[in-house]
Amino acid sequence: MGDTLIRAENLACVRGGRLLFEGLSLTVAAGEALRVTGPNGSGKSSLLRCLAGLLPAAAGRIEHPAKIAWLGHENALKPGRTLAQELGWWARMDGTQALFALGLEALGDVPVRMLSAGQKRRAALARVIASGAALWLLDEPGAGLDAANATALSAAIGAHISAGGGAIVVTHGETDVPGARELSL
């Protein structure tokens, strides 16, 4: 496919004194996606955190020449600000309208603290979309989304990949990742 967005070689991860995985290698190039699955506690979220540089790997090497957008379990939205204030800076980053990315335009003046869990998740996803990052690292991005918004999320991931981006998506099956290879932990 395209240029390498991230490469990991012989990764190992230890959390709480427990080895979660070792000898793990992966590469995601432009135009590719990787869907990471496995039971709770298998190391899916820890793998993403290692790839994002938020958690040191116990062994191995990670190269990520591309700009990364991270979406973890927390939505990282300030409750006292309006949705438009929270997404405005990100939208200006690449000139997009982040509020429109996942149907949030009518909620721009609503304080974040008043949004439902699904609306907060969509707002966090809109921030990822507006970031302009080549590689998206998404940890259970469909959590809290209804069927229509889960479909919109899958379409956004597909559009990003088709435009030459890449994605690594941790999921328990709630998110369709078009054309993704699968890594089971």
Backbone bond lengths (Angstrom), bond angles and torsions (degrees), N, CA, C in turn:
res aa  C-N    CA-C-N  psi(-1)  N-CA   C-N-CA  omega(-1)  CA-C   N-CA-C  phi
1 M - - - 1.454 - - 1.531 108.87 -
2 G 1.345 117.04 -123.40 1.453 120.22 -175.19 1.512 112.86 -104.20
3 D 1.329 114.03 -156.93 1.458 121.22 179.30 1.528 110.72 -63.47
4 T 1.328 115.36 150.03 1.458 120.51 178.30 1.522 109.58 -71.26
5 L 1.327 115.83 127.52 1.462 121.71 177.67 1.522 111.33 -94.35
6 I 1.341 115.81 -32.64 1.468 120.71 177.14 1.521 108.93 -157.54
7 R 1.321 114.72 143.95 1.465 121.60 176.76 1.524 107.38 -139.61
8 A 1.311 115.76 132.03 1.462 121.56 175.49 1.521 107.57 -127.42
9 E 1.331 115.19 137.57 1.461 120.13 -178.51 1.512 110.37 -129.52
10 N 1.323 115.17 128.20 1.467 123.43 174.22 1.526 113.44 52.53
11 L 1.336 116.83 42.75 1.465 120.59 -179.60 1.515 111.50 -71.38
12 A 1.310 114.02 144.02 1.460 122.18 169.95 1.515 107.13 -133.05
13 C 1.322 115.70 146.69 1.458 120.51 179.92 1.518 109.31 -136.30
14 V 1.315 115.05 130.93 1.457 122.21 177.07 1.523 107.35 -121.80
15 R 1.330 116.55 129.18 1.468 122.10 176.50 1.515 107.99 -130.84
16 G 1.313 116.38 129.21 1.458 120.11 178.70 1.517 113.05 59.01
17 G 1.331 116.31 32.41 1.456 120.92 179.80 1.522 114.33 78.26
18 R 1.334 117.31 4.67 1.468 121.66 -178.12 1.522 110.07 -111.99
19 L 1.327 115.93 129.25 1.460 121.39 176.85 1.528 108.54 -73.19
20 L 1.337 116.28 118.75 1.467 120.76 179.91 1.518 111.52 -88.64
21 F 1.329 116.52 -42.63 1.459 120.94 176.84 1.519 107.88 -159.97
22 E 1.336 115.25 159.91 1.465 121.46 175.81 1.515 108.84 -151.50
23 G 1.347 115.23 158.25 1.449 120.90 178.90 1.520 113.96 66.81
24 L 1.321 117.33 21.21 1.465 121.47 -176.86 1.523 109.97 -85.36
25 S 1.311 115.95 127.62 1.460 121.89 176.78 1.518 108.58 -128.41
26 L 1.337 116.17 143.15 1.461 120.63 178.01 1.511 109.45 -156.83
27 T 1.323 114.47 155.77 1.459 122.43 174.83 1.522 107.45 -140.45
28 V 1.321 116.09 135.91 1.460 121.66 172.62 1.519 106.45 -126.78
29 A 1.324 115.30 124.46 1.461 122.28 179.12 1.523 109.32 -104.52
30 A 1.315 115.21 168.48 1.462 120.61 175.48 1.527 108.66 -55.82
31 G 1.334 116.13 133.66 1.450 121.06 -179.42 1.516 114.49 85.05
32 E 1.332 117.12 12.03 1.465 121.31 -179.09 1.527 111.07 -124.44
33 A 1.338 114.26 157.68 1.460 121.09 175.43 1.521 108.84 -137.82
34 L 1.316 114.57 151.18 1.456 122.36 177.13 1.517 107.32 -128.06
35 R 1.323 116.36 126.23 1.463 122.76 178.03 1.519 107.06 -102.78
36 V 1.335 116.83 121.01 1.465 122.42 -177.47 1.524 108.47 -104.51
37 T 1.337 115.81 122.80 1.455 121.68 -178.67 1.526 109.69 -127.20
38 G 1.311 115.35 169.14 1.457 121.65 177.26 1.506 109.88 149.79
39 P 1.319 115.93 167.54 1.466 119.49 -178.67 1.529 111.93 -70.29
40 N 1.320 115.94 163.47 1.461 121.01 175.58 1.526 109.48 -55.11
41 G 1.318 116.36 137.40 1.456 121.35 177.63 1.519 114.88 84.25
42 S 1.334 117.70 3.33 1.466 119.92 -177.63 1.527 113.18 -81.58
43 G 1.348 117.75 -11.80 1.457 120.75 176.59 1.520 114.95 109.51
44 K 1.312 118.07 11.73 1.474 121.05 -178.21 1.529 111.43 -60.52
45 S 1.317 116.68 -53.61 1.466 120.62 -179.97 1.521 111.22 -65.16
46 S 1.319 116.84 -37.96 1.466 120.45 178.39 1.526 110.88 -64.42
47 L 1.333 117.20 -37.67 1.461 120.42 176.07 1.523 109.98 -59.82
48 L 1.333 117.28 -48.53 1.466 119.68 179.40 1.517 111.39 -60.87
49 R 1.321 117.03 -41.43 1.469 120.56 179.63 1.533 110.76 -63.44
50 C 1.331 117.45 -38.06 1.476 120.35 175.29 1.527 110.31 -63.80
51 L 1.325 116.72 -46.39 1.461 120.91 -178.56 1.531 111.59 -62.95
52 A 1.328 116.57 -32.47 1.467 121.27 179.50 1.525 112.42 -81.85
53 G 1.329 117.46 -8.18 1.464 120.78 -178.08 1.518 113.35 82.28
54 L 1.326 117.59 14.80 1.462 121.98 -179.53 1.519 112.75 -91.45
55 L 1.325 116.29 -13.82 1.456 122.79 -179.54 1.526 107.64 -141.06
56 P 1.326 118.09 126.67 1.469 118.05 179.39 1.528 110.98 -71.15
57 A 1.314 115.64 137.48 1.463 120.79 174.87 1.522 108.29 -73.89
58 A 1.318 117.01 146.19 1.463 121.48 177.59 1.523 110.68 -72.39
59 A 1.316 116.20 -26.25 1.467 121.98 177.72 1.526 107.54 -159.35
60 G 1.316 115.05 161.10 1.455 120.77 175.91 1.506 113.56 102.05
61 R 1.321 114.14 -174.87 1.463 121.22 -174.66 1.519 109.32 -139.27
62 I 1.337 115.57 141.80 1.460 121.79 178.65 1.519 108.14 -128.36
63 E 1.329 115.89 130.16 1.471 122.21 173.92 1.519 106.84 -121.23
64 H 1.324 116.71 126.51 1.470 119.27 175.46 1.518 108.88 -138.18
65 P 1.338 115.30 89.47 1.460 119.72 179.88 1.529 113.06 -71.81
66 A 1.317 117.52 -14.98 1.468 120.68 -177.24 1.528 110.93 -90.51
67 K 1.331 115.56 156.69 1.455 121.96 172.60 1.525 108.00 -70.00
68 I 1.351 116.14 135.63 1.459 122.16 -175.48 1.524 110.44 -112.72
69 A 1.337 115.68 139.00 1.463 122.28 169.30 1.525 106.79 -110.44
70 W 1.324 116.87 132.72 1.463 123.23 -175.46 1.515 110.49 -113.35
71 L 1.322 116.45 134.36 1.457 122.33 169.97 1.515 107.27 -132.36
72 G 1.321 115.42 108.69 1.460 120.91 177.88 1.515 110.82 -97.31
73 H 1.320 115.73 -161.88 1.464 120.64 179.61 1.522 111.27 -69.05
74 E 1.320 117.47 -33.66 1.459 121.44 177.87 1.520 108.97 -85.77
75 N 1.320 117.17 140.45 1.461 120.94 -176.95 1.523 113.41 -81.67
76 A 1.325 118.16 -15.72 1.472 123.19 176.76 1.526 112.31 55.14
77 L 1.314 116.01 50.56 1.458 122.21 176.37 1.523 108.26 -116.26
78 K 1.322 117.49 137.59 1.464 121.70 179.84 1.528 109.00 -80.49
79 P 1.331 118.59 120.09 1.460 121.42 -172.51 1.525 114.83 -65.28
80 G 1.315 119.37 -25.93 1.452 122.05 -176.84 1.515 114.83 -84.23
81 R 1.300 117.28 -6.34 1.468 121.10 -178.98 1.518 109.66 -100.85
82 T 1.323 116.22 158.92 1.465 119.10 174.12 1.520 109.05 -77.54
83 L 1.306 114.47 162.72 1.458 119.15 178.70 1.521 111.32 -61.27
84 A 1.325 117.11 -40.60 1.471 120.58 178.48 1.523 111.14 -61.57
85 Q 1.335 117.51 -39.48 1.465 120.45 177.81 1.524 110.70 -65.27
86 E 1.318 116.63 -41.27 1.465 120.59 -179.11 1.522 112.21 -66.30
87 L 1.314 117.59 -38.54 1.464 120.55 -175.94 1.521 113.76 -95.61
88 G 1.322 117.44 -12.96 1.461 120.76 -176.12 1.512 114.32 -57.73
89 W 1.328 117.65 -46.84 1.465 120.92 -179.30 1.518 110.34 -61.93
90 W 1.337 117.27 -43.44 1.459 120.70 -179.21 1.513 110.89 -65.48
91 A 1.322 116.78 -38.30 1.464 120.03 179.56 1.526 111.00 -64.93
92 R 1.330 116.87 -36.67 1.467 119.73 178.77 1.526 111.66 -69.98
93 M 1.323 118.20 -22.08 1.460 121.85 -178.62 1.530 111.04 -56.27
94 D 1.315 117.71 -45.12 1.466 118.77 -178.82 1.522 112.35 -125.26
95 G 1.324 117.51 14.71 1.455 121.85 174.06 1.520 115.17 77.56
96 T 1.331 118.55 10.14 1.462 120.06 179.82 1.518 111.10 -89.77
97 Q 1.282 115.19 169.22 1.462 122.17 175.22 1.524 107.26 -102.26
98 A 1.323 117.03 91.00 1.461 121.59 -174.68 1.521 112.69 -60.75
99 L 1.316 117.49 -31.60 1.462 119.12 179.98 1.522 112.21 -64.37
100 F 1.330 117.66 -27.97 1.455 121.59 -179.14 1.524 112.18 -83.40
101 A 1.312 117.78 -18.75 1.458 121.92 -172.84 1.528 112.77 -56.85
102 L 1.331 116.96 -38.35 1.465 120.32 179.93 1.522 111.46 -131.10
103 G 1.333 116.36 36.26 1.453 120.83 173.91 1.508 115.15 68.86
104 L 1.321 118.07 37.89 1.463 122.40 -177.46 1.525 113.73 -105.05
105 E 1.331 117.83 4.81 1.462 120.80 -172.12 1.528 113.14 -58.07
106 A 1.319 119.51 -32.43 1.467 121.87 -179.23 1.528 112.46 -76.07
107 L 1.322 117.81 -9.43 1.461 121.56 -176.15 1.521 113.39 -105.34
108 G 1.304 118.32 8.10 1.461 121.77 -175.04 1.520 114.83 -55.58
109 D 1.315 118.64 -35.16 1.458 121.64 -177.64 1.529 113.55 -91.24
110 V 1.315 117.69 0.78 1.459 121.75 -177.55 1.529 109.71 -83.64
111 P 1.352 117.69 131.71 1.463 119.19 174.58 1.535 110.20 -61.33
112 V 1.307 116.78 139.81 1.462 122.24 -177.93 1.528 110.83 -54.35
113 R 1.320 118.07 -36.52 1.462 120.49 -177.82 1.526 112.16 -63.46
114 M 1.323 117.90 -18.90 1.463 122.19 -178.23 1.531 112.65 -92.41
115 L 1.313 117.88 -6.09 1.462 121.46 -178.55 1.526 110.78 -77.41
116 S 1.316 115.84 149.48 1.468 120.46 173.91 1.527 109.09 -71.53
117 A 1.312 116.00 168.60 1.474 120.31 178.26 1.530 110.79 -59.51
118 G 1.330 117.07 -41.74 1.467 120.70 179.26 1.516 112.36 -66.07
119 Q 1.339 116.87 -39.44 1.464 120.50 178.17 1.518 110.77 -66.43
120 K 1.324 118.24 -39.11 1.470 121.43 176.81 1.526 110.27 -63.53
121 R 1.335 116.45 -40.69 1.457 119.70 179.67 1.521 110.21 -64.77
122 R 1.333 117.11 -43.33 1.461 120.87 177.61 1.521 110.69 -62.11
123 A 1.326 117.47 -37.92 1.469 120.57 178.38 1.525 110.56 -64.56
124 A 1.323 116.86 -42.23 1.469 120.08 178.23 1.531 110.36 -64.46
125 L 1.315 117.16 -38.37 1.464 121.01 176.76 1.524 111.51 -67.14
126 A 1.334 116.92 -38.51 1.470 120.29 176.77 1.524 110.44 -61.13
127 R 1.319 116.77 -36.69 1.467 120.72 177.74 1.527 110.24 -63.44
128 V 1.325 117.37 -41.25 1.474 121.19 176.90 1.525 109.59 -61.38
129 I 1.317 116.82 -46.98 1.462 121.40 -178.88 1.532 110.75 -59.90
130 A 1.329 116.35 -42.76 1.471 121.11 -176.80 1.520 113.45 -77.17
131 S 1.316 118.27 -10.78 1.465 121.03 -174.20 1.527 113.74 -67.64
132 G 1.320 117.24 -24.42 1.457 120.19 -176.27 1.514 113.44 77.63
133 A 1.332 117.93 7.56 1.464 121.57 -179.04 1.529 110.44 -71.17
134 A 1.316 115.57 142.78 1.461 120.99 178.88 1.523 111.81 -74.57
135 L 1.326 117.28 -33.99 1.464 121.61 -176.18 1.514 110.07 -117.53
136 W 1.322 115.37 124.34 1.459 121.34 176.16 1.516 109.10 -101.64
137 L 1.341 117.11 127.02 1.459 123.57 172.29 1.524 106.15 -108.87
138 L 1.329 116.68 109.75 1.461 121.69 -171.41 1.525 110.37 -121.01
139 D 1.324 116.16 118.85 1.456 121.99 -179.52 1.526 109.08 -100.99
140 E 1.320 115.92 105.55 1.460 123.68 -178.69 1.535 111.67 49.27
141 P 1.332 116.78 57.45 1.468 119.71 -174.99 1.522 114.01 -66.02
142 G 1.323 118.46 -21.60 1.453 121.21 -178.76 1.512 114.82 -86.35
143 A 1.341 117.21 -2.10 1.463 120.13 -179.53 1.525 109.92 -60.98
144 G 1.316 116.74 126.53 1.455 121.58 177.69 1.513 114.88 86.16
145 L 1.336 118.22 0.10 1.463 120.61 -179.09 1.533 110.20 -94.34
146 D 1.327 115.63 142.16 1.460 119.61 172.88 1.527 108.56 -77.05
147 A 1.338 115.87 175.25 1.471 120.52 -174.40 1.526 112.65 -59.81
148 A 1.332 117.33 -42.16 1.467 120.25 -178.70 1.517 111.27 -64.24
149 N 1.321 116.95 -41.83 1.467 119.58 -179.36 1.520 111.92 -76.14
150 A 1.331 117.79 -28.61 1.468 120.00 173.16 1.524 109.93 -64.55
151 T 1.319 116.62 -38.33 1.470 120.99 176.23 1.524 110.59 -65.15
152 A 1.340 116.88 -42.30 1.472 120.78 177.87 1.530 110.66 -63.38
153 L 1.330 117.23 -38.89 1.467 121.10 177.26 1.523 110.27 -62.30
154 S 1.318 117.53 -47.81 1.470 120.67 178.85 1.520 111.22 -59.52
155 A 1.339 116.26 -39.58 1.471 120.10 178.08 1.525 110.65 -65.27
156 A 1.333 117.37 -39.71 1.471 120.72 178.76 1.523 110.88 -65.16
157 I 1.327 117.21 -41.63 1.467 120.49 177.54 1.529 109.16 -63.27
158 G 1.326 116.76 -45.64 1.463 120.82 178.74 1.523 112.53 -59.77
159 A 1.334 116.74 -42.38 1.471 120.63 178.80 1.524 110.88 -64.67
160 H 1.331 116.73 -39.88 1.471 120.92 179.05 1.527 110.76 -62.62
161 I 1.325 115.82 -44.27 1.465 120.57 179.65 1.532 110.44 -66.34
162 S 1.321 116.29 -43.38 1.472 120.70 179.35 1.521 112.40 -62.63
163 A 1.333 116.42 -29.00 1.468 121.38 179.76 1.530 112.10 -85.15
164 G 1.340 117.37 6.17 1.460 120.55 177.16 1.509 114.61 98.52
165 G 1.323 117.48 7.36 1.462 120.71 174.95 1.513 110.24 -85.77
166 G 1.316 115.44 -177.38 1.455 121.18 177.53 1.505 109.49 -140.51
167 A 1.323 116.17 161.76 1.461 120.47 -179.52 1.518 110.18 -148.88
168 I 1.323 114.67 142.87 1.457 122.27 168.10 1.520 104.54 -122.02
169 V 1.339 115.21 118.30 1.451 121.22 -171.55 1.524 110.38 -122.69
170 V 1.325 116.22 119.78 1.461 121.61 172.65 1.512 106.95 -86.65
171 T 1.330 116.31 128.83 1.456 119.71 -179.02 1.521 111.03 -150.98
172 H 1.321 114.24 150.24 1.472 121.18 171.27 1.518 109.25 -99.46
173 G 1.325 116.94 18.48 1.447 121.72 177.49 1.514 114.18 107.61
174 E 1.332 117.76 -4.54 1.460 120.97 -177.94 1.521 113.13 -79.47
175 T 1.332 117.78 -10.84 1.458 121.05 -177.87 1.517 110.16 -125.56
176 D 1.325 115.63 123.94 1.459 121.20 174.46 1.524 107.38 -81.87
177 V 1.312 116.32 129.87 1.461 121.38 179.05 1.521 106.55 -117.48
178 P 1.349 116.71 99.08 1.462 120.77 -173.96 1.529 113.94 -55.76
179 G 1.332 115.94 127.01 1.459 121.85 175.09 1.518 116.13 67.89
180 A 1.321 117.78 15.42 1.477 120.63 -175.37 1.516 112.67 -77.32
181 R 1.327 114.02 145.02 1.464 120.06 165.54 1.521 106.22 -77.34
182 E 1.319 117.75 160.06 1.464 120.24 -178.78 1.511 111.20 -116.88
183 L 1.318 114.92 138.44 1.458 123.42 172.96 1.523 106.48 -122.89
184 S 1.317 116.72 118.24 1.460 121.04 179.52 1.526 108.87 -105.25
185 L 1.320 116.17 124.98 1.471 120.65 177.15 1.523 109.90 -98.87
